[in-house]
Amino acid sequence: MFLRNLSKIKSSCLIFYYSKENKHSLRYLLASLEKNKFLLKNTDFLFAYNENDLKNLLKRTHFYKKRIVCFSFFSTQIEDVLKIIGYLKKEKNLIKIIGGAFSSFCYERLLEMGFDYVFIGEAEDTFPLFLERIVKEENIDDLEGIAYKKERLFLKRRTKNVDINKYLPVSRYFKKTGPIEITRGCTFKCKFCSTPALFKSMRHRNLEVIFETVKIMKEFNFCDIRFLSPNAFSYFCLKKAPNLEMIEKLLKGTRKIIKNEGKIFFGSFPSEVRPDFINKEIIKLLKKFVDNDNIIIGAQSGSIRLLKLLNRGHTKEEVIEAVRITKEEFKVYVDIILGFPQENYEDRKETIAFIKELMKLEAKIHLHYFLPLAGTPLFLEKPTPLEKEIKKQIERWEGEGKIFGQWRKQLELSLKLSSLYKELFSYLER
């Protein structure tokens, strides 16, 4: 919990629910807020890092003329949203704002639940202006990408994307740092992923903006640099090939700033790499600059039918070749997802056989279970269960250290989400 200048309390306060799961998206908004001098002068900024923090802050802030609480949630957190909004609705003098991927596609339902304003899509440009007008009690009807209710539902759709090069992905004022987003959006339309639905085009952060971000992080003695991207090798990509020149400039420039005081992680957590973007040149280039000992390759399935059905845009052979190339210099982790709604027993057997091939190449499997995400074609589809023999084989490999991941928790969560979605969004199926 964070309270600034208690001796000089301002008329309004802005409370961020800055949880571990959602801090990255909120960090971008904080970076945009620090440009707004009016808000910095007239608003106290408070942070709740968990639910207990939030409840304590609500008790301690009743004297503010205006209280604004901000959330960003993923689809997988809908149970938390229902719980939190349950007691927020009882609070007086509280403006409740929510954003994020889930909110962008389910804004009507969230307004019905009790939120006052729902941000649709990205908001670095509109969020500070919206808050300023709310504090000043001015009209917001001309602002794009915000859903709310007056006499009726009001929403003015966004007409253009945010210019991400106008905003840093870290905040010097609030001292919030983390992985640096270098690319926003994805040109591939995988049916299980909300990224292509949320961001209609792919944009890249310019090198000078990234280097400025790295310098700020170094000021805070945060010199282990990680990069965020739906596909790490897509940075200023050339069709379906990595842009070696730009990636080298990115890594070399970052190293020049942090020197030997920190580390560079690229192509590993929290990002992954598409197999069709891997070649010998990019792997050799990474070996010169990065500190990670592994590369994460997104394969997702070993079924030829499913790869086509899910719009993955690559083949099993490309995954095998990517593993062969990568393992010459790095450990290889391969992302696999089971339980897709359209997946059948034959698909799973094909994926298990594919996993065996990957293991022969010394790849380690990062196993996931399908999670239904808002905005995707599979949002209201049911996951398919795993057969006993499939589950036993996975557990055997897991015991041998060949498979890792949160697939069990995801399996339970997926079933829970499907049940909640059916109850909350049954009107969409009519």
C-alpha positions in Angstrom: 0.0 0.0 0.0 1.3 3.4 -0.9 0.1 6.8 0.3 1.9 10.0 -0.9 2.0 13.3 1.0 -0.5 12.5 3.8 0.1 15.9 5.4 -1.1 17.6 2.2 -4.1 15.4 1.2 -5.7 16.4 -2.1 -9.4 16.4 -3.0 -9.3 13.3 -5.1 -7.6 9.9 -4.9 -6.9 7.3 -7.5 -6.5 3.7 -6.3 -4.8 1.2 -8.5 -5.4 -2.5 -7.9 -1.8 -3.3 -8.8 -1.9 -7.1 -8.5 0.9 -9.4 -9.7 -1.2 -10.7 -12.6 -2.2 -7.2 -13.9 0.7 -4.9 -13.1 2.2 -4.8 -16.6 -0.9 -3.3 -18.3 -1.4 -0.8 -15.4 2.3 0.1 -15.6 1.7 1.5 -19.1 -1.2 3.7 -17.8 0.9 5.0 -15.0 3.6 6.0 -17.4 1.0 8.0 -19.4 -0.4 9.6 -16.2 3.0 11.1 -15.2 2.8 13.5 -18.1 -0.4 15.0 -16.8 0.6 17.9 -14.5 -3.0 18.6 -13.3 -3.5 15.0 -12.0 -0.1 15.0 -10.3 -0.9 18.2 -8.5 -4.5 17.5 -7.6 -4.7 13.7 -7.1 -3.2 11.3 -4.5 -2.1 8.0 -6.1 -2.6 4.9 -4.0 -1.7 1.3 -4.7 -3.4 -1.9 -3.4 -1.3 -5.0 -4.1 -3.9 -7.5 -3.0 -7.5 -7.7 -1.8 -6.7 -6.9 1.8 -4.8 -3.8 0.8 -7.8 -2.7 -1.3 -10.2 -3.2 1.6 -7.9 -1.3 4.0 -7.6 1.6 1.5 -11.3 1.9 1.1 -11.7 2.2 4.8 -9.0 4.9 5.0 -10.1 7.1 2.1 -13.7 8.1 2.9 -12.7 11.7 3.5 -11.7 12.3 -0.2 -14.2 14.3 -2.2 -13.8 11.9 -5.1 -12.4 8.4 -5.0 -11.6 6.5 -8.2 -10.5 2.8 -8.2 -8.9 1.3 -11.3 -8.7 -2.4 -12.3 -7.3 -4.4 -15.2 -8.3 -8.0 -15.4 -7.7 -11.1 -17.6 -10.5 -13.5 -18.7 -9.1 -16.0 -16.2 -9.8 -13.7 -13.3 -13.6 -13.3 -13.7 -14.2 -15.0 -10.3 -12.0 -12.4 -8.6 -13.9 -9.6 -10.5 -17.3 -10.9 -9.3 -16.0 -11.1 -5.7 -14.5 -7.6 -5.7 -17.4 -5.8 -7.4 -19.7 -7.4 -4.9 -18.3 -5.3 -2.0 -17.3 -2.3 -4.1 -21.0 -1.6 -5.0 -21.6 -1.0 -1.3 -19.0 1.7 -1.2 -20.3 5.3 -1.4 -18.5 8.1 -3.3 -16.5 5.6 -5.4 -16.0 5.6 -9.1 -15.2 2.1 -10.4 -13.1 1.8 -13.6 -12.0 -1.4 -15.3 -10.0 -2.2 -18.4 -8.0 -5.1 -20.0 -8.7 -7.8 -22.5 -11.7 -9.3 -20.8 -13.3 -5.9 -20.3 -12.8 -4.9 -23.9 -15.1 -7.7 -25.2 -17.5 -8.0 -22.3 -18.1 -4.3 -21.4 -21.9 -4.5 -21.3 -21.8 -7.3 -18.7 -19.3 -5.5 -16.5 -21.4 -2.4 -16.5 -24.4 -4.5 -15.4 -22.2 -5.9 -12.6 -21.7 -2.5 -11.2 -18.6 -0.9 -12.8 -19.1 2.7 -13.8 -16.7 3.0 -16.8 -15.1 0.3 -19.0 -12.1 1.0 -21.2 -12.1 -0.8 -24.5 -8.7 -1.8 -25.8 -5.6 0.3 -25.3 -5.9 3.6 -23.4 -2.5 5.4 -22.8 -3.9 8.5 -24.7 -7.4 8.7 -23.3 -6.9 7.5 -19.7 -5.1 10.6 -18.4 -7.6 13.0 -20.1 -10.6 11.0 -18.9 -9.3 11.2 -15.2 -8.6 14.9 -15.5 -12.2 15.5 -16.7 -13.7 13.3 -14.0 -11.8 15.2 -11.3 -12.9 18.5 -12.9 -16.4 17.1 -13.4 -16.3 17.9 -17.1 -17.9 16.1 -20.0 -16.3 13.0 -21.4 -18.7 12.1 -24.3 -16.1 13.0 -27.0 -13.5 10.5 -25.6 -13.1 7.3 -27.6 -13.0 3.7 -26.3 -14.9 4.2 -23.0 -18.2 2.4 -22.3 -20.6 3.8 -19.7 -24.3 4.2 -19.0 -26.2 7.5 -19.0 -29.9 7.1 -20.1 -28.5 4.3 -22.3 -25.3 2.5 -23.1 -22.7 5.0 -24.4 -19.6 4.1 -26.4 -17.7 6.0 -28.9 -15.4 3.4 -30.7 -11.7 4.1 -31.2 -10.9 5.4 -34.6 -7.1 5.0 -34.4 -4.4 3.1 -32.5 -2.3 4.5 -29.8 1.1 5.7 -30.9 3.1 3.5 -28.5 6.3 5.5 -29.3 4.8 8.5 -27.4 4.6 6.5 -24.2 7.2 4.7 -22.2 6.4 1.2 -20.9 7.9 2.1 -17.4 7.1 5.0 -15.0 9.9 7.1 -13.5 7.5 9.1 -11.3 5.8 6.0 -9.8 9.0 3.9 -9.9 7.2 1.0 -11.7 9.3 -1.1 -14.0 9.2 -4.5 -15.6 9.6 -6.3 -18.9 9.8 -3.9 -21.8 7.0 -4.2 -24.4 8.8 -3.9 -27.8 5.9 -5.1 -30.1 2.2 -4.7 -29.6 -0.2 -6.9 -31.7 0.2 -9.9 -33.9 -0.6 -10.5 -37.6 -1.4 -14.2 -37.0 -5.0 -14.9 -36.0 -4.7 -18.0 -33.7 -8.2 -18.8 -32.6 -7.3 -19.3 -28.9 -5.4 -16.0 -28.5 -7.0 -12.7 -27.7 -4.1 -10.6 -28.9 -5.2 -10.4 -32.6 -8.7 -9.5 -31.6 -7.6 -6.8 -29.1 -5.0 -5.2 -31.3 -6.0 -4.9 -35.0 -2.4 -4.1 -36.2 1.1 -4.8 -35.2 3.3 -1.9 -34.0 6.9 -1.8 -32.7 8.6 0.5 -30.2 11.5 2.5 -31.7 15.0 1.8 -30.5 15.4 5.3 -28.9 12.2 4.8 -26.8 13.4 1.4 -25.7 16.9 2.6 -24.8 15.4 5.5 -22.8 13.3 2.9 -20.9 16.4 0.8 -20.2 18.2 3.9 -18.8 15.3 4.6 -16.4 15.4 1.0 -15.3 19.1 1.3 -14.7 18.5 4.4 -12.5 16.4 2.1 -10.3 19.2 -0.5 -10.3 16.9 -2.8 -12.3 19.4 -4.1 -14.8 18.0 -7.5 -15.7 16.2 -6.6 -19.0 13.4 -8.7 -20.4 11.3 -7.9 -23.4 7.6 -8.5 -24.0 6.3 -9.5 -27.4 3.7 -12.0 -28.8 6.6 -13.3 -30.9 10.1 -12.0 -29.8 11.6 -12.4 -33.2 8.9 -10.3 -34.9 10.5 -7.0 -33.9 10.3 -4.9 -37.1 10.1 -8.3 -38.9 10.5 -8.8 -42.6 7.3 -10.8 -43.6 7.9 -14.2 -42.0 11.6 -13.7 -41.1 13.4 -11.9 -38.2 14.9 -8.5 -38.9 18.5 -9.4 -37.9 19.7 -5.8 -38.2 17.1 -4.4 -35.9 17.3 -7.1 -33.3 21.1 -6.8 -33.2 20.8 -3.0 -32.7 18.2 -3.6 -29.9 20.5 -6.1 -28.1 23.7 -4.3 -28.7 22.3 -0.9 -27.6 20.8 -2.5 -24.5 24.1 -4.1 -23.6 25.9 -0.7 -24.1 23.6 0.8 -21.5 23.6 -1.9 -18.8 27.2 -3.1 -19.5 28.1 -5.9 -17.2 25.8 -4.7 -14.4 22.8 -6.6 -15.7 21.5 -9.3 -18.0 19.5 -9.5 -21.2 16.8 -12.0 -21.7 15.3 -12.4 -25.2 13.3 -15.2 -26.7 12.7 -16.6 -23.2 10.2 -15.9 -20.5 8.0 -13.8 -20.6 7.9 -14.1 -24.4 8.2 -16.9 -26.8 9.1 -17.4 -30.5 7.2 -18.7 -33.4 9.0 -21.7 -35.0 8.7 -20.3 -38.5 10.8 -17.2 -37.4 13.8 -19.3 -36.3 16.9 -19.7 -38.5 20.6 -20.3 -37.9 21.5 -16.6 -38.2 19.1 -15.4 -35.5 20.2 -18.1 -33.1 23.9 -17.2 -33.6 23.1 -13.5 -33.2 21.3 -14.2 -29.8 24.2 -16.2 -28.5 26.5 -13.2 -28.8 24.3 -10.9 -26.7 21.7 -12.7 -24.4 22.1 -14.2 -21.0 19.2 -16.7 -21.1 20.2 -20.3 -21.6 16.8 -21.3 -23.1 14.5 -20.3 -26.0 10.8 -20.9 -25.8 9.2 -22.1 -29.0 5.4 -21.9 -29.5 4.2 -25.1 -31.2 0.8 -25.4 -29.3 -0.2 -28.7 -31.0 1.2 -31.7 -32.8 -2.0 -32.4 -34.7 -1.9 -31.3 -38.4 -5.7 -30.9 -38.4 -5.7 -28.7 -35.3 -2.7 -26.5 -36.4 -4.8 -25.6 -39.5 -8.1 -25.3 -37.6 -6.5 -22.9 -35.1 -4.8 -20.8 -37.8 -1.3 -21.4 -36.4 0.2 -20.7 -39.8 3.1 -23.2 -39.4 3.7 -26.9 -39.7 5.0 -29.6 -37.4 8.1 -29.9 -39.6 8.9 -26.2 -39.0 8.7 -26.9 -35.3 11.1 -29.8 -35.6 13.6 -27.8 -37.7 13.4 -24.9 -35.3 14.2 -27.2 -32.4 17.2 -28.7 -34.3 18.6 -25.3 -35.0 18.0 -23.8 -31.6 19.4 -26.7 -29.6 22.8 -26.1 -31.1 23.2 -23.1 -28.8 20.3 -23.1 -26.3 18.1 -25.3 -24.2 14.8 -25.6 -25.9 11.4 -25.4 -24.3 8.3 -26.1 -26.5 4.9 -24.8 -25.6 2.1 -27.3 -26.1 -1.6 -26.9 -25.3 -4.1 -29.7 -24.8 -7.8 -29.7 -24.3 -8.8 -27.4 -27.3 -12.6 -27.5 -27.8 -12.3 -29.1 -31.3 -9.6 -31.5 -30.2 -10.5 -35.2 -30.3 -8.7 -38.4 -29.2 -6.9 -38.8 -32.5 -5.5 -35.2 -32.2 -4.3 -35.9 -28.7 -2.6 -39.1 -29.8 -0.9 -37.2 -32.6 0.3 -34.5 -30.2 1.6 -37.1 -27.8 3.6 -38.8 -30.6 4.9 -35.3 -31.6 6.0 -34.7 -28.0 8.0 -37.9 -28.2 9.8 -36.6 -31.3 10.6 -33.4 -29.6 11.9 -35.2 -26.5 14.3 -37.2 -28.7 15.7 -33.8 -29.8 16.3 -33.0 -26.1 13.5 -30.4 -26.0 11.6 -29.9 -22.7 7.8 -29.5 -23.0 6.1 -26.6 -21.3 2.5 -28.0 -21.1 -0.6 -25.9 -20.9 -4.3 -26.7 -20.8 -6.7 -24.7 -23.0 -8.2 -21.6 -21.3 -11.2 -19.9 -22.9 -10.4 -16.2 -23.4 -12.8 -13.3 -24.2 -12.7 -12.0 -27.8 -11.5 -15.3 -29.3 -13.7 -17.6 -31.5 -13.3 -20.2 -28.7 -14.5 -18.0 -25.9 -17.7 -19.8 -25.0 -16.5 -23.3 -26.2 -16.0 -26.1 -23.7 -12.5 -27.6 -23.2 -12.2 -31.3 -24.0 -11.2 -33.7 -21.2 -8.0 -35.8 -21.2 -8.2 -39.5 -21.4 -6.7 -41.5 -18.5 -4.0 -43.0 -20.7 -3.0 -39.5 -22.0 -2.9 -38.1 -18.5 -0.8 -41.0 -17.2 1.7 -40.6 -20.0 2.0 -36.9 -19.2 2.4 -37.5 -15.5 5.1 -40.2 -16.2 7.1 -37.6 -18.3 6.5 -35.0 -15.7 8.0 -37.3 -13.0 11.0 -37.8 -15.3 11.5 -34.0 -15.6 10.7 -33.9 -19.4 7.4 -31.9 -18.9 6.7 -28.9 -16.7 3.9 -26.3 -16.4 0.7 -25.4 -14.6 -1.5 -27.7 -16.8 -3.3 -29.2 -13.8 -4.4 -25.8 -12.4 -5.3 -24.7 -15.9 -7.4 -27.8 -16.4 -9.4 -27.0 -13.2 -9.6 -23.3 -14.0 -10.8 -24.0 -17.6 -13.7 -26.1 -16.4 -14.6 -23.5 -13.8 -14.4 -20.7 -16.3 -16.7 -22.6 -18.8 -19.3 -22.9 -16.1 -19.1 -19.2 -15.1 -19.2 -18.1 -18.7 -22.3 -20.1 -19.4 -24.0 -18.4 -16.5 -22.8 -14.9 -17.2 -23.0 -14.9 -20.9 -25.9 -17.2 -21.8 -27.6 -14.3 -23.6 -24.8 -14.4 -26.2 -25.8 -17.9 -27.2 -29.4 -17.1 -27.9 
